[in-house]
Amino acid sequence: MTVASSEPLASQPHPQPHAADAVNPARRYFVFALKCVVTLGTLYWVVCAVSVEQLAKIIVNADWRWLLLALGIFWMAQGVSALRYVYITRTLNCPVPYRLSIRLHFIGLWFNQVFPTGLGGDVVKVLMLKPLIGAGKAFRTTVLDRASGMIFLLASVVVLLPFYFSVFPQAAQAWALGAFAAAALAGAAILNRLAKFLMPFAERSAAAVEILQVFTSLSAFCRRKPLFQQVWTSAIVHVNGILAYALAGMALGLELSFADYLLITPLVFLVALIPVSYAGWGIREVGSVMLFGLVGVAPEQATAMSMLFGMMLIVAGLPGVVLLPSYKTQINARGSSDKSLHKICEFQTNIGKQQ
């Protein structure tokens, strides 16, 4: 079994980035514009599919006590998620203290809501961890943290596959879902085995090397203790996310069983992670309408539930706004020369002024 190297990052040779690895500004703006178009287009599709007047009435009449409870549960899950990241850094011999982890977690959660994808906070997290543990390990640990939750989600789909046959109108759809989840898990396992053999072919690209090292590092979590740590923390985060979504449904008075939420909500989360819209908006609502429609939820109710959950995510990330200025002070005190990090802090300061 291959275990991730414990050598300090500075002692490990890394290929120099080539011009091809640089981000083309024109391409970046094009992708941003495309995601805005997708967001607006999907939201327009939802608006056309529902009664706007009824949608507004449903949201206004929501029982906000359930939403406050959902927010509290979601915050609790973020605390466990931050602990999961601490376990990952310990396993890869670049320990990050829990206090710092939870601060960076909430900062990243906020930027997930204001950057063009639901993964933008991960980029911010990598940049902020770079001065502490190095760029390579900051990237690997952050991606592995996201991968841990994704692997648990896909594994839960495979385990619960027999129950999906009662949700989808056609058995072929349930089989397709199970095949997708199983193929994704198998693909990760295969790449874990092949990564070290593919490394020589990827030496010309620093990005490719880092991605392959992520898959190589997966072996470190096959041991009993690291595996148990990832399973129990991911399980709590997974269930709490579903429970928060279910409470949003209860705030609307939906009469669904927890089993319905347990089966459908992870699929909505999976759809929302597709990086083709702004912070998951639009595509999450489409996924909610289509998937919860399978269990008899009206489009207006499914849309309202998704929108309330999205609003809750924004509120849940607000602690990150409070924590970022203190991190900016630490950056200035260290005299960090990372221009990207300073730009992020300036970006947030500008948002604060606009608000």
TORFINU-449964 format. One record per residue (C-alpha): x, y negated, z negated; residue in three letters. Coordinates in steps of 0.5 Angstrom, whole numbers, plus 500, padded with zeros to 3 digits. Example, Ala and Ser with C-alpha at 12.3 -4.5 7.8 and 13.67 -1.06 7.14 Angstrom:
# residues 2
525509484ALA 527502486SER 
//
This chain:
# residues 355
500500500MET 503493502THR 503488497VAL 503481498ALA 510478497SER 512474490SER 518470493GLU 517463492PRO 514459498LEU 520455499ALA 525462500SER 520465505GLN 522463512PRO 516460516HIS 516458524PRO 516451526GLN 510449529PRO 509448536HIS 506442540ALA 500447542ALA 499448534ASP 498440534ALA 491438533VAL 489434539ASN 485428537PRO 480428543ALA 479435542ARG 477434534ARG 472428536TYR 469432541PHE 468438536VAL 465433531PHE 460430536ALA 458437538LEU 457439531LYS 453432530CYS 449434537VAL 447441534VAL 445439527THR 440433530LEU 438438536GLY 436444530THR 433439526LEU 429436532TYR 427444533TRP 425444526VAL 421438526VAL 417440532CYS 416447529ALA 413444523VAL 408439521SER 412433518VAL 406430514GLU 405437511GLN 413438510LEU 413431506ALA 407433502LYS 410440500ILE 417436498ILE 414431494VAL 409436490ASN 415440489ALA 416442481ASP 423438480TRP 423442473ARG 425449477TRP 430445481LEU 433442475LEU 434449473LEU 437451479ALA 442446479LEU 444448472GLY 445455475ILE 448453481PHE 453449477TRP 454455472MET 456459478ALA 461454481GLN 465455474GLY 465463475VAL 467461482SER 473457480ALA 475463475LEU 475467481ARG 480463485TYR 485463478VAL 485470479TYR 487470486ILE 493465485THR 495470479ARG 495476484THR 499472489LEU 504470483ASN 502463484CYS 498461478PRO 493455478VAL 490453471PRO 483454470TYR 482447469ARG 485444475LEU 482450479SER 475447477ILE 476440478ARG 479442485LEU 473446486HIS 468441485PHE 472436489ILE 472441495GLY 464442494LEU 463435495TRP 467434501PHE 463441504ASN 457436504GLN 460430507VAL 465433512PHE 463436519PRO 462443517THR 461447511GLY 468449510LEU 471442510GLY 472442502GLY 477448503ASP 481444508VAL 481438502VAL 483444497LYS 489446501VAL 491439502LEU 491438494MET 494444492LEU 500444497LYS 504439493PRO 503445487LEU 504451490ILE 506450497GLY 502449504ALA 502457506GLY 500459499LYS 495454498ALA 492456505PHE 492463503ARG 489463496THR 483458499THR 482463505VAL 482469500LEU 477466495ASP 472464501ARG 473471504ALA 472475497SER 465472497GLY 464474504MET 466481503ILE 462482497PHE 456479501LEU 457483507LEU 458489503ALA 451488499SER 448488506VAL 451495508VAL 449497501VAL 442494501LEU 441496509LEU 435501508PRO 431496505PHE 432491511TYR 428496515PHE 422494511SER 423486513VAL 425486520PHE 419488525PRO 424493529GLN 428498526ALA 434496532ALA 434489528GLN 436492522ALA 441497525TRP 444491528ALA 445487522LEU 448493519GLY 453494524ALA 455487524PHE 456487517ALA 460494517ALA 464492523ALA 466485520ALA 469489514LEU 472495518ALA 475489522GLY 478486516ALA 481493513ALA 484494520ILE 487487521LEU 490488514ASN 494495516ARG 496492523LEU 498485520ALA 505486519LYS 506490526PHE 503484529LEU 507479525MET 513479530PRO 508477536PHE 506471532ALA 512468531GLU 511462536ARG 505460532SER 505458525ALA 498458524ALA 498465527ALA 503467522VAL 499464516GLU 493468518ILE 496474519LEU 499473512GLN 492472509VAL 490479512PHE 497482509THR 495479502SER 489483502LEU 493489500SER 494486493ALA 487486491PHE 486494492CYS 489495485ARG 484496480ARG 485490476LYS 485485482PRO 479489485LEU 475489479PHE 476481478GLN 474480485GLN 468484484VAL 465482478TRP 466474479THR 463475486SER 457479484ALA 455473479ILE 457468484VAL 452471489HIS 447473485VAL 447466482ASN 446463489GLY 440467491ILE 437465484LEU 438458485ALA 435459492TYR 429463489ALA 428457484LEU 427452490ALA 422457492GLY 419457486MET 419449485ALA 414450492LEU 410455489GLY 412460493LEU 409467491GLU 415472493LEU 418477490SER 426477487PHE 427483492ALA 425478498ASP 430473496TYR 435478495LEU 435481502LEU 434474506ILE 437469502THR 444472504PRO 443472511LEU 441464511VAL 447463507PHE 451467513LEU 447463518VAL 449456515ALA 456458515LEU 457458522ILE 461452524PRO 457449529VAL 453443525SER 454438520TYR 455441513ALA 450447515GLY 444442516TRP 440444521GLY 442451523ILE 440453515ARG 433450516GLU 433454523VAL 435460519GLY 430459513SER 424458518VAL 426465522MET 428469516LEU 423467511PHE 418468516GLY 419475516LEU 416475509VAL 410471511GLY 413464509VAL 410458513ALA 415454517PRO 414448513GLU 415452506GLN 421455509ALA 424448512THR 422445505ALA 426450501MET 432450505SER 432442505MET 431442497LEU 437447497PHE 441442501GLY 439436497MET 441440491MET 448442494LEU 449434495ILE 447433487VAL 452439485ALA 458436489GLY 457429485LEU 462431479PRO 467432485GLY 466424486VAL 468423479VAL 474427479LEU 477425485LEU 479418483PRO 483421477SER 487426482TYR 488420486LYS 492417480THR 496423479GLN 498423487ILE 500416486ASN 504417480ALA 508423483ARG 509419489GLY 506424494SER 508423501SER 502427504ASP 499422508LYS 493427509SER 492427502LEU 492419501HIS 487419507LYS 482423504ILE 482419497CYS 481413502GLU 476416505PHE 472418499GLN 473410496THR 470408502ASN 464412501ILE 464410494GLY 464402497LYS 458404502GLN 454407497GLN 
//
